[in-house]
Amino acid sequence: MQTLIRSELYRMATIRSSWVSLALYGAVAASFGILEPTFWALFAGLGAFGIAALTVAQHYQHRTVALLYLARPNRLAVLFAQVLTTVLVAEVFAFLTGLPVLLKGEHQPFNDTLTVVPVMAIFGAAMAAIVRRASWLLFGFAVWFVIVEGIIGKMEWQLPISAYLDAASGDAFSLEIFAVWAVAALGTAVLTLNRDLSGD
């Protein structure tokens, strides 16, 4: 497991587009944190989802997943290593981009967001393992967020993003609901993990 996590971290660190994108997006998230902790919490969650989605789905997109599974036949161990990697990177990302919020003295929003960001990373990694295509997943995520949760649900239903934002605001019940969404996604990812790779 440690070897898999180290290899995933190394892959993320050596792909220039990954850390450049993280740095640019992190600067945007941090700047919004100066204005309002809620905006930072949203950007931290979207960043966690994006990190998780790209980390897992790029293996399928670049066709490296077959080689990965040949080297590590236990697909479940690979999935959990990817999930743990995304949790670690997303938490570090949220911590660093949230420093302006912390320096403003907004300790509670900072702590609440750091508590729920790992759950978002788990949710994103699990969804990426299910969908397997980053572009489809990110586009679907954007449409879902804007139309289903924003326009139809008015951010009041306990759907994934709404629950995340409520949890980042300190609502313990929403954190539990969002954890259920993440566990359901991870369970589905585990159940579909052994499906054929040829169609991907």
Salt bridges, closest charged atoms under 4 A:
GLU8 OE1 - ARG11 NH2 2.93
GLU8 OE2 - HIS59 NE2 2.76
ASP200 OD2 - ARG132 NH1 2.27
